[in-house]
């Protein structure tokens, strides 16, 4: 079948991506299943790091557990500005990134190294994204909706696309 031969690389990539993505999502959801009614460790860790970043620049910030749901309150100078919940950890973005890189990669060692370093870069970028968003919500609460729904998702996904483009360029050279 000539048509299958023509699209084989694309189909192979899509199937690999779906398989790897599904496995990683399953593992992450299994981890989350242990925290049905409480905040998971990764979210707690993100909240702690974000608070430490704020404190390092002289801001009075706390991240304390929410009373009614899993997550943390981000309190900046005594003002409750945002919630840090499981979705703020960037794990879903990292999973998508890793699935793409592994599916596209041709050299296992380079691919795994890029997947690991890219995941760390996304995690660190996301921490500073949360810090910036928290400050923006504190200083300019009127921009909460546009900042949280448009600008800050665009930043994280834009960062991932840039990493993918770097990987593709390095992978094909």
N, C-alpha and C positions, 0 to 999 in steps of 0.2 A: 504494500500500500504506500504509494508515493506521498500521499498527504500526511500520513503518520510519520514517515521518515522526515519530512520537512519540519514538522512541529515537535518532533521528539525531544529536543533540548528544552523547549518551553514547557511541555507536558511533564517532563522529568523534574524540572525546577518546581513547578506548581505542586506536584504530588509530594516531593520531598518537603516543601514548605508546609503543606497541610499536615503531613505526618509529624514533623518535628514540632511545629506549633501546637498541635493537639497533645502531644506527649508532655511538652513543657507546661501547658495550661493545666493538664490533668495533675501533674506533680504540684504545681502551685496551689490549685484548688484543694488538693489533698492536705497540704500544709495549712491552708486557711480553715479547713473543716475542724481543726482542733481549737479554733477561736470563734466559735459561733456567736457567743454573747459577750466576748471580751476583746480587747484590742490585741492584735497580733504583735509579736516581738519586733518584726521589721518596722511596723508603723511606730511603735514606741521608740525604736532606735532612731528613726528619721526625726521624730519630734525632739528627741534629746540633742541630736546633732544640730538641728535648726536653732534650738534655744541657745546652744553653745556658740554658734556663729553670731547670733544677735548679741550675746553677752560680750563676745570678743571685740565688738565695735561699740561697746558702751551702752547698749540698750537694755532696758529692764524688760525681760521677756520670760514667760513661763509657758510650758506646754503641759497641761494637766488633763487627766482622763475626763471624758464626758460622762455625765451621770446616767444618761438614758440609752446610750448606744456605744458601740465600739468606736474608738477614736479619741482624739485629743482636742482640747481647746487651746488655741494659740492666743495668748494674752500679751499684748504689747503695751507697755506703760500703763497697766491696769485696765486696758480696754480689750474686750473680747472681740477679735477681728476675724477669726477664721477657725475652721475645723481642719484638723489633719486626720484623714481617714485612710483606710487601706489603699484606695485609689491614688493617694498622693505619693506612694512609694516609688512609682514609675516601673513597677515590676511588669505590668502588662506591656508597657512600651519596650522594656528590655527583652521580654520574651519574644515579641514580634521582631525586634532587631536581630536577636540571636538566630531565630528560625530563618530569617532571610539570609544572613551571612553564611550559615552552615549550608543552606540549600544552594547558594550561589557559588560557594567556595570550591576551588579545585585542588588546593594543596592543604592537607589536613592540619599540619602544624601552624602555618601562617593563618589559616582560617580560625582555628581555635584561639590563637593568640589575639587576633583582631577581635573576635567575639568577646573575649574576656576583657581586654583593655577598653573596647567600645562600651561594654556594659558598665564598667567602672566609671568611664567618662560620662555616660548618661546619668548614672546615679548621682555623681558629684554635681553635674549641671543641674539636675533636678533639685538638689538641696538648695542651691543658690537661687533657683527659680522660685522655690517656696519662700525663701527669705525675702526676695524682692516683692513677691506677691503680697506677703504679709505686711510688709512696710507700706506698699501702695494702698492696701485696704485700710491701714491705720491712718495714713496721711491724706488719702483721697477716697473716702468710702463711697462717694458718688459714682466712681468708676468701677465698682465691684463687678457688675455683671459683664461688662465688656472685657475687663481684665481677666476674670476667671474663665469665661466661656470662649473668648476669641484670642486675645493676645498671648496668654500664657500656654494654652495648648499649642498654638502655632509655634511658639518658641521651642517646646520640647520635640514636637514632630519635625520641625525644620532642622533641628540639631541632628536628629536621627537620619533624616534624608541626606544631610551633608556627610555624615559618617558612611552611609551606604555608598554615596558617590565616590568617596575616597577609597572605599574597599573595592568597588568595581574597577576604578582606575588602576589601583595597585594590583588587582587580581588579573587584569588583562594585559599588563605591561610585561 
